[in-house]
Amino acid sequence: MRLIRLNFRYASRPPTQVGQPQHVRRFATLTGNSTGGSPARPTRNPSTAAERVVILGSGWGGYTLSRKLSATKFSPTVISPRSYFVFTPLLTDAAIGSLDFSEIVEPVRDRYTKAHFVQAAARAVDFNKKTVTCEASVVRSGVTETTRVEQHQHEKQHRLMYRCEGGADRPWESGEKIIVPYDKLVVAVGCVSKTFNTPGVRENALFLKDIGDARRVKRRIRECFELAVLPNTDPQMQRYLLHFAIVGAGPTGIEMAASLCDFIHEDLVKVYPQLKEMIRITLFDVAPTVLSTFDQSLSKYAMDTMKREGVDVKTNHHIESLRWGEPDAPGPHAMDPKGCLTIKTKEDGEEGIAMCVWATGNEMNEFVNDALGKVGVLPTSSVLERMDHIPAEQSPQSAVTWNVRKAKNTGALLVDDHLRIQLQSNDGQRVTLKDVFAIGDNCMLETNSPPATAQSANQEALWLARCLNAADSNAGLSRSPGFSFRNLGMIAYVGRSRALMQFPQTGKDKGKASLLPQGLTGYAAWLVWKGAYLSMSISWRNRLRILYSWISNWVFGRDISRY
């Protein structure tokens, strides 16, 4: 496999040569063999060259940061396996046909930005050489959806099937290795859905993290209705194929259940009237209530509204397994999309369902767990401060080894109040890296860490961009005030043009909690929900398209086609 070294030269632009492609003027690409040493470092004149900021991830944190960094001071490069940003709050709308998938994505490459882009998955970081090793993912399938199996199982299965090395389903999907140097590195790779190692969930459940996930949900809903209406489908199988399960009663699970209920009762029952009495939607959660992060009165309003609309809310339920096949069917249970799945709970046993949307929270992805672990030799050139006594120079043969600091319970990257990653040695020493940052769901502040939401990731990206643009050096960044999360409130859609919104409660407001309303509910909150998400959409093009789609749905109904 070839090893490509990208050498981004961000010096003043040379004179244009006749016939020279534009991209050649911006990049200098060096190709070598897989056994070569470190990539050649570009010679930069500090007075004219912009710093290379490599951003891992194109989500709320990475995408926002790449757009807000100063174009004269920095040259950002986004590395991500997907070439777009997803407006995740509206994934449920896309999954049920209220919006087109293209209306909630923004391309990382566009004519208005100076950010470069490499479509690849980060595999390793060398803090001493200040390089990121990536694997190109341009032709790799499945990058737009949640992986169906764990990576080690994926690779083992591949080797057994194809008798060859590599971890892709097809040999040609293995991408070339690319080395990208950086002056500053920002880790914003996000998280994956947490399955709690429940048997069958990773392989058989549907998730809502990316466009591919929403497309799978949309296709499966219509698929189940078409299967149920076939003349040869028996009544019991019809009931299984029309029983939709959502696991997780947080904002994503609640909005998925509410949107699905709207779609079925406002659109699908009009074209499948004979199936109306068989349709069921069940919402499972291990907690005693829904929307546990909201005020108790708002949580009760959400639960009452969902039940009134026909959603079976099952709290205090523990999922034990998820598999293909009917309840009590003998094994083996092979995947068969023409049939149903069976979900097993500790409280109710086995139930036949059409699909299971899993929305139970987040856990760290493979890159954070494996690649950002052991560092080995201390990268002395990147150390900002010595929190304990550390020798000025550390021999490579030293017995002291260094690891990236992580939270014990979640495995998230621990950062200081300036969002900088820290290292900790096996003998308890600790240092902060001045040129490596982390933002979004994959990191936690040591104190007063904000919730893992799009709102938090967006604020962290804006804060980091503002500080980097203003700071004249790493020392200047340290002198600036640390990051402080500003709670703007929480909002969730609960169905039939009703929503709920929890007002932000600051420290000075908490004493007045008994005098102030905790939030807003009903139609007024739904208007706020619509307006907030419309204004938060990145481009005016998508804002206008989303508004048009909402009006079109109100007049003509949602798209019910299956493709």
C-alpha positions in Angstrom: 0.0 0.0 0.0 1.4 3.4 -0.9 2.1 6.0 1.7 1.3 9.6 0.5 2.7 12.5 2.4 0.8 15.8 2.0 3.0 18.8 2.5 0.8 21.9 2.7 2.7 25.0 1.8 1.0 28.1 3.0 3.5 30.8 2.0 2.7 33.8 -0.1 1.3 32.8 -3.5 3.9 32.4 -6.3 3.4 33.9 -9.7 0.8 32.1 -11.7 2.3 29.9 -14.4 0.6 29.4 -17.7 -1.4 26.1 -17.7 -0.8 25.4 -14.1 -4.0 24.0 -12.3 -5.3 26.0 -9.5 -5.0 23.2 -6.9 -1.2 22.9 -7.7 -0.7 26.4 -6.4 -2.2 25.6 -3.1 -0.8 22.1 -2.4 2.6 20.5 -2.8 2.1 16.7 -2.7 5.1 14.4 -2.2 4.8 10.7 -2.9 7.1 8.1 -1.2 7.1 4.5 -0.2 5.6 3.0 2.9 8.9 2.6 4.6 10.0 6.2 4.3 10.6 8.4 7.3 8.7 11.4 8.4 7.3 13.8 5.8 9.4 16.7 4.7 8.4 19.8 6.6 7.7 22.9 4.5 9.9 25.9 4.9 7.7 28.7 6.2 8.5 32.3 6.7 6.7 33.2 9.9 6.0 36.7 8.7 4.1 35.6 5.6 3.0 32.1 6.1 -0.3 31.0 7.8 -0.3 28.3 10.5 -1.5 24.9 9.5 -4.6 24.0 11.5 -5.7 20.4 11.0 -9.3 19.7 12.1 -10.4 16.1 12.5 -14.1 15.9 11.9 -16.8 17.8 10.0 -19.5 17.9 12.6 -20.8 20.8 14.6 -17.4 21.5 16.1 -15.1 20.9 13.2 -17.2 22.4 10.5 -17.9 25.6 12.5 -14.3 26.1 13.5 -13.1 25.7 9.9 -15.4 28.5 8.8 -14.6 30.9 11.6 -10.7 30.8 11.6 -9.0 33.8 10.2 -8.1 33.2 6.5 -5.0 35.4 6.8 -3.7 33.9 10.0 -4.5 30.2 9.5 -4.9 27.7 6.8 -7.3 25.1 8.1 -7.5 21.6 6.7 -10.5 19.4 7.5 -10.0 15.7 7.6 -13.1 13.6 7.7 -14.5 10.4 6.1 -17.6 12.3 5.0 -17.5 15.4 2.8 -20.4 17.3 4.4 -21.8 18.7 7.6 -25.1 17.3 8.9 -27.7 19.5 10.6 -28.5 16.7 13.1 -31.5 18.3 14.9 -33.5 17.8 11.7 -32.5 14.2 11.0 -35.8 12.9 12.2 -37.6 15.2 9.7 -35.5 13.8 6.9 -36.1 10.2 8.1 -39.9 10.5 7.8 -39.9 12.4 4.5 -40.7 15.9 5.8 -37.4 17.2 4.4 -35.1 16.0 1.6 -31.7 14.8 2.8 -29.9 17.4 0.7 -31.7 20.1 2.7 -29.9 19.3 6.0 -26.4 18.9 4.7 -23.7 21.5 3.8 -20.6 20.6 1.7 -17.3 20.9 3.4 -15.9 22.1 0.1 -17.5 25.2 -1.2 -16.6 28.4 -3.2 -16.8 30.7 -0.2 -14.3 29.1 2.2 -10.6 28.9 2.4 -10.5 25.6 4.2 -8.9 22.6 2.5 -10.4 19.1 2.7 -9.1 15.6 2.8 -11.7 12.8 2.6 -10.1 10.3 4.9 -10.4 8.7 8.3 -7.8 9.6 10.9 -5.9 6.6 12.2 -3.0 7.9 14.3 -1.4 11.0 15.6 2.3 11.5 16.2 2.6 14.4 18.7 6.4 14.4 18.4 6.5 14.7 14.6 3.3 16.7 14.6 1.6 14.6 11.9 -1.7 12.9 11.5 -1.9 9.5 9.6 -5.1 9.0 7.7 -6.7 6.4 5.4 -8.5 7.7 2.3 -12.2 6.9 2.4 -13.4 8.3 -1.0 -14.6 5.0 -2.4 -15.3 3.3 0.9 -19.0 2.3 1.4 -20.9 2.9 4.6 -19.2 6.2 5.7 -22.6 7.9 5.8 -24.1 5.6 8.4 -23.3 4.1 11.8 -21.2 1.0 11.5 -23.1 -2.3 11.9 -20.4 -4.3 13.7 -17.4 -3.5 15.9 -14.2 -2.9 14.0 -12.4 -6.0 15.2 -15.4 -8.2 14.3 -15.5 -6.4 10.9 -11.9 -7.2 10.1 -12.1 -10.9 11.3 -15.2 -11.4 9.2 -13.5 -10.0 6.2 -10.4 -12.1 6.5 -12.5 -15.3 6.7 -14.6 -14.4 3.7 -11.8 -13.1 1.4 -8.6 -14.7 2.7 -6.8 -11.5 2.4 -5.4 -8.7 4.6 -7.3 -5.5 5.4 -10.5 -4.6 7.0 -12.8 -3.6 4.2 -15.7 -5.5 2.8 -14.1 -5.3 -0.6 -10.3 -5.3 -1.1 -10.4 -2.1 -3.2 -12.1 -0.2 -0.4 -8.8 -0.1 1.6 -7.6 3.5 1.1 -4.1 4.8 0.7 -2.3 6.0 3.8 -1.8 9.8 4.0 0.4 11.8 6.3 -0.7 15.4 7.1 1.6 17.7 9.1 0.1 20.3 11.4 1.1 23.3 13.5 -2.1 23.1 15.5 -4.4 20.1 15.8 -8.1 20.1 16.7 -9.9 16.8 17.5 -13.6 17.0 16.8 -14.5 13.5 15.7 -17.7 13.3 17.8 -19.1 10.1 19.3 -20.9 6.9 18.2 -24.2 5.5 19.6 -23.9 3.7 22.9 -25.3 0.2 22.8 -24.2 -1.0 26.3 -23.0 -4.2 24.6 -26.6 -5.3 24.2 -26.6 -8.5 22.0 -27.7 -7.8 18.5 -28.1 -4.0 18.8 -25.0 -3.0 16.9 -25.8 -5.4 14.0 -29.6 -5.0 13.8 -30.8 -1.7 15.2 -31.1 1.6 13.3 -29.4 4.7 14.5 -29.8 8.5 13.9 -26.3 9.9 13.7 -25.8 10.6 10.0 -27.6 10.9 6.6 -27.2 7.2 5.9 -28.9 6.3 9.1 -31.9 8.5 8.4 -32.1 7.0 4.9 -32.2 3.5 6.3 -35.0 4.5 8.7 -37.0 6.1 5.9 -36.6 3.1 3.7 -37.5 0.6 6.4 -40.7 2.4 7.4 -42.0 2.2 3.8 -40.7 -1.3 3.4 -42.7 -2.6 6.3 -45.9 -1.1 5.2 -45.5 -2.6 1.7 -44.7 -6.0 3.2 -47.7 -5.8 5.5 -50.1 -5.0 2.7 -49.0 -8.0 0.6 -51.9 -10.5 0.1 -50.0 -13.5 1.5 -48.9 -11.8 4.7 -50.7 -13.3 7.7 -52.3 -11.1 10.3 -49.8 -11.9 13.1 -46.9 -11.0 10.8 -48.7 -7.8 9.8 -48.9 -6.8 13.5 -45.1 -7.4 13.9 -44.3 -5.5 10.7 -46.4 -2.5 11.9 -44.9 -2.3 15.4 -42.2 0.4 15.5 -39.8 0.5 18.5 -37.7 3.4 19.7 -35.2 2.9 22.5 -34.2 6.0 24.4 -36.5 8.7 25.7 -34.2 11.6 25.4 -34.7 14.5 22.9 -33.8 12.3 19.8 -36.0 9.4 20.8 -38.9 11.6 21.7 -38.7 13.5 18.4 -38.3 10.3 16.4 -41.4 8.8 18.1 -43.4 12.0 17.7 -42.4 12.6 14.0 -43.1 8.9 13.2 -46.6 9.2 14.8 -47.3 12.3 12.8 -46.2 10.7 9.5 -48.2 7.5 10.0 -51.5 9.1 11.1 -51.3 12.2 8.8 -50.0 10.5 5.6 -49.6 6.7 5.6 -53.0 5.7 7.0 -54.6 7.6 4.1 -53.0 5.3 1.6 -53.0 2.2 3.8 -56.4 2.5 5.5 -56.7 -1.3 6.0 -53.7 -1.3 8.3 -54.7 1.6 10.6 -55.8 -0.6 13.5 -52.6 -2.7 13.5 -50.1 0.1 13.9 -48.1 0.5 17.1 -45.3 2.7 18.3 -43.5 1.8 21.5 -40.9 4.0 23.3 -38.6 2.2 25.7 -36.4 3.8 28.3 -34.6 2.5 31.4 -35.2 5.7 33.3 -38.5 6.2 35.2 -39.5 9.2 33.0 -38.9 10.7 29.6 -36.7 13.7 28.9 -35.0 13.3 32.3 -32.8 16.3 31.7 -35.8 18.6 31.4 -37.9 20.0 34.3 -40.3 17.5 35.9 -43.4 19.4 34.7 -42.1 19.5 31.1 -41.2 15.8 31.3 -44.7 15.0 32.4 -46.2 17.1 29.7 -44.2 15.2 27.1 -45.2 11.8 28.5 -48.9 12.7 28.6 -48.8 14.1 25.1 -47.1 11.1 23.7 -49.6 8.7 25.3 -52.5 10.7 24.2 -51.3 10.4 20.6 -51.1 6.7 20.8 -47.4 6.1 21.6 -46.9 3.3 24.2 -44.4 4.8 26.6 -42.6 2.0 28.5 -40.2 3.5 31.2 -38.2 1.4 33.6 -37.6 -1.2 30.8 -34.3 -2.9 30.2 -33.4 -4.2 26.7 -31.7 -7.6 26.8 -31.4 -8.4 23.1 -32.4 -7.7 19.5 -32.5 -10.2 16.8 -34.1 -11.1 13.5 -37.1 -13.5 13.4 -40.4 -13.9 15.1 -40.7 -14.3 18.9 -40.0 -17.8 20.2 -38.7 -18.8 16.8 -35.9 -21.5 17.0 -32.4 -20.5 15.9 -30.3 -19.7 14.0 -31.7 -16.2 13.5 -30.4 -15.0 10.2 -31.1 -11.5 8.8 -34.3 -11.4 6.7 -35.7 -8.0 5.8 -38.8 -9.6 4.5 -39.7 -10.5 8.1 -39.7 -8.9 11.5 -37.3 -8.5 14.4 -37.7 -9.6 18.0 -36.8 -7.3 20.9 -36.5 -8.8 24.4 -36.9 -6.8 27.6 -36.4 -7.9 31.1 -39.9 -6.9 32.0 -42.0 -8.1 29.1 -40.0 -10.8 27.4 -39.9 -11.1 23.6 -42.0 -8.9 21.2 -42.1 -8.8 17.5 -41.2 -5.5 15.9 -40.7 -4.0 12.4 -37.6 -2.0 13.3 -35.7 -0.6 16.3 -34.4 2.9 16.3 -31.6 3.1 19.0 -31.2 6.6 20.6 -29.7 6.0 24.0 -26.7 8.2 24.2 -23.1 8.4 23.2 -19.8 6.7 23.7 -16.3 7.3 22.4 -15.4 6.1 18.9 -12.5 3.9 17.9 -10.2 6.7 17.0 -10.4 8.3 20.5 -10.3 4.9 22.3 -7.3 3.5 20.4 -5.4 6.1 18.4 -5.4 8.7 21.2 -4.0 6.6 23.9 -0.4 5.8 24.6 2.0 8.5 23.5 5.3 7.1 24.6 8.0 9.7 24.6 6.9 13.2 25.8 6.6 15.7 22.9 8.6 18.4 24.7 8.2 20.9 21.9 4.5 20.9 22.4 4.4 21.1 26.1 2.9 24.4 27.4 3.5 24.0 31.1 4.9 21.5 33.5 2.4 20.8 36.2 4.9 18.6 38.1 8.7 18.5 37.9 9.7 16.9 34.6 13.2 16.7 33.2 13.8 19.2 30.4 14.8 16.4 28.0 13.5 12.9 28.2 15.4 10.0 26.6 13.5 7.7 24.3 14.8 4.9 26.4 13.3 6.4 29.6 11.0 4.1 31.6 8.4 7.0 31.8 5.6 6.6 29.3 2.9 9.1 28.5 -0.8 8.7 27.7 -3.6 11.1 26.7 -5.7 12.0 29.8 -9.2 10.7 29.6 -12.3 10.7 31.8 -12.5 7.4 33.8 -16.2 6.7 33.2 -16.7 7.8 29.6 -13.2 7.7 28.0 -13.7 11.3 26.8 -10.5 13.5 26.3 -10.0 15.6 29.3 -9.2 19.2 28.4 -8.3 22.4 30.4 -10.5 25.5 30.3 -8.8 26.5 27.0 -9.8 23.2 25.4 -6.2 21.9 25.3 -5.5 18.2 25.5 -3.4 17.0 28.5 -0.9 14.1 28.9 -0.3 12.0 32.0 2.7 9.8 32.7 2.6 6.3 34.3 4.2 7.9 37.4 1.6 10.6 37.8 3.2 13.6 36.1 0.9 15.8 34.0 1.4 18.3 31.2 -0.7 20.4 28.8 -0.1 20.5 25.1 -0.1 24.0 23.7 -1.0 23.0 20.1 -3.5 20.2 20.4 -7.2 20.9 21.2 -10.4 19.0 21.5 -14.0 20.2 21.1 -17.4 18.6 20.9 -18.7 15.3 22.2 -15.3 13.6 22.3 -14.0 15.8 25.1 -14.8 17.0 28.7 -13.7 19.9 30.7 -12.1 19.0 34.0 -14.7 21.2 35.8 -18.1 22.5 34.8 -18.2 20.4 31.6 -21.2 21.3 29.3 -23.6 18.6 28.1 -22.7 16.7 25.0 -25.0 18.5 22.6 -24.7 20.3 19.3 -25.2 23.6 21.2 -22.1 22.9 23.3 -19.9 21.9 20.3 -20.9 25.0 18.4 -20.1 27.3 21.3 -16.7 25.6 21.8 -15.8 26.0 18.2 -16.8 29.7 18.1 -14.9 30.3 21.3 -11.7 28.5 20.1 -11.8 30.3 16.7 -12.2 33.7 18.4 -9.4 33.1 20.8 -7.0 31.7 18.1 -7.8 34.6 15.8 -7.1 37.1 18.6 -4.1 35.5 20.3 -0.6 36.5 19.0 1.0 33.3 20.5 0.2 30.3 22.6 1.0 32.4 25.7 -1.5 34.9 24.5 -4.1 32.2 24.3 -3.4 31.3 27.9 -4.0 34.9 29.0 -7.5 34.9 27.6 -10.4 33.9 29.8 -11.3 30.2 29.7 -14.3 28.7 27.9 -17.6 29.1 29.7 -20.7 27.4 28.4 -23.8 29.6 28.0 -27.0 27.6 28.4 -29.5 28.7 25.8 -32.2 26.3 26.9 -33.5 23.0 25.5 -36.3 22.2 23.1 -38.0 19.1 21.8 -40.9 18.3 19.5 -43.6 16.1 20.9 -46.0 15.7 18.0 -49.1 17.2 16.3 -47.6 20.8 16.1 -46.7 20.8 19.8 -43.3 21.1 21.4 -41.8 22.0 24.7 -39.0 24.4 25.6 -37.0 24.7 28.8 -35.8 28.2 29.6 -32.1 28.5 30.6 -31.6 28.8 34.3 -28.5 30.8 35.2 -27.0 31.0 38.7 -28.8 34.2 39.5 -32.1 32.9 38.2 -32.1 29.7 40.3 -33.2 31.6 43.3 -36.2 32.9 41.5 -37.2 29.5 40.1 -40.4 29.4 42.0 -41.5 32.7 40.5 -40.4 32.1 36.9 -42.0 29.6 34.5 -39.8 26.6 33.8 -40.6 26.6 30.1 -43.0 26.9 27.2 -45.3 24.2 25.9 -47.8 23.6 23.1 -48.2 25.4 19.8 -46.2 28.5 20.9 -43.2 26.2 21.7 -43.6 24.5 18.3 -43.3 27.9 16.6 -40.1 28.6 18.6 -38.8 25.1 17.6 -39.4 25.7 13.9 -37.9 29.2 14.0 -34.9 28.2 16.0 -33.9 25.3 13.7 -34.6 27.4 10.6 -32.4 30.2 11.8 -29.7 27.7 12.9 -29.4 26.2 9.4 -26.1 27.1 7.9 -26.9 28.5 4.5 -29.7 30.7 3.1 -30.1 28.2 0.4 -31.1 25.4 2.8 -33.2 27.8 5.0 -35.3 28.7 2.0 -35.6 25.0 0.9 -36.6 23.9 4.4 -39.2 26.6 4.7 -40.6 25.6 1.3 -40.7 21.9 2.2 -42.6 22.6 5.4 -45.2 24.6 3.6 -45.4 22.0 0.8 -45.9 19.3 3.4 -48.7 21.3 5.0 -50.5 21.7 1.7 -49.7 18.4 -0.1 -48.5 16.0 2.6 -45.2 14.3 3.0 -43.2 12.2 0.5 -44.3 8.6 0.9 -42.2 7.1 -1.9 -39.7 4.4 -1.3 -36.4 4.5 -3.1 
